[in-house]
Amino acid sequence: MTIPTMAEMMMNGQTPEVLFWVGCAGSYDQRAQKITKAFAEILQHTGVSFAILGKEEMCTGDPARRAGNEFMFQMMAYQNIQILNGYGIKKIVTACPHCFNTLKNEYPELGGNYEVIHHTTLLQQLIDEGKIKMKEGGSFKGKKITYHDSCYLGRSNDIYEAPRKVLESLDAELVEMKRCRSNGLCCGAGGAQMFKEEEQGNIRINQDRADEAITTGATTIAAACPFCNTMMTDGVKNREKDQEIAVLDIAEIIAQSMEK
């Protein structure tokens, strides 16, 4: 895919409508790279003018801060803010709720003030504006989909409706898990837990959550976070249901379902 970097755009005297913040997972994790591609495809198809930072993008510092390394977080944040401000960035979209939360709520106190939106919110806007049209009888027609709320999207930022509205635009049945919305259960990856072993207990939290999703009878688990995607996929595999149940990001579902 040919995606311009901010440096290339500035050299040509252009300014993108939005900066796509890819994030560490979207850049380096093989599974999450598919989410990045799907979302970039949607942006290109709908004619949204966007760019990425490319090699100039560093980790937002979210895992460092959650794990207690405030010094490391501030170093990373200041470097990113310098680059973003240097390019005069006003609007950022990201497919990672961890990046979204940090850029939106934690960068302003360090001098980074931007309009930050999550990819599900942008997808909802594009659907509402008629820029994304769904295929008649797409691959999800008549199927059951359950949506897992990411903690950083839901409880931290009150975004519950946008992802659901996007999924409701499909010819599918949206079924809720027992614990959902503000009562949703964490997948187990937030707060830098993604990078450490579990502590004492008799069940893994992602297993508990995957079991709830399996109980709904859904054939697709929709996620809106690369960390949640990993944890739910592992949970489904553990129950040997990975042949029957797909764990997909909302961007992947829309990329598969929209008219091209």
C-alpha angles and dihedrals in degrees: 000000000000108000119165122230121224089249092056093046093050090049088057091047093248130134120204122225090232140008114231107218103205100187130204097286093047090049104041111017109089093215094046091049087070089058090050091051093047092051093045089051090054092049091050093046093051093046097243109161106230143154137189130222092232112187091000091068116098129186109282087235094243096133091046092053093044090050090052102257099127094164092057091046093053093047091053093042094051091050092051093045091052091053095044093047090044089060092043093238114187105167129038130183123192137176092212118083090201091058089040094054094045096046093044103040108020106035097062093071088055094049101270109123115172140146100251122191132180117235093245090059091050091047090053090051092050091050092047090050090051093243091121115050122184122232115247108258096359125187091281096052111139093357127128118245125185122196123217114211114228111223093226091051100040115029095022098045107015095238105148105126104051097064092044093048090052091052092045089061088071125082088248138107114250110212121188126223119236090256110045144140112010088355093051121135120241115245089226099251103093126100092038090296086127088078103047141061120262121263124229120316140106101249134037111244093229089053091052090051095045090052089055090052093048090051091061090066091234119154092204129047109201118208131180098198131065091221092052089047092057094046095046092046090053091048093051091047090050089059089046091239097121092108092057102034126052122202108210137168115241089244090057091049092051093044088055094045106041127096111254 
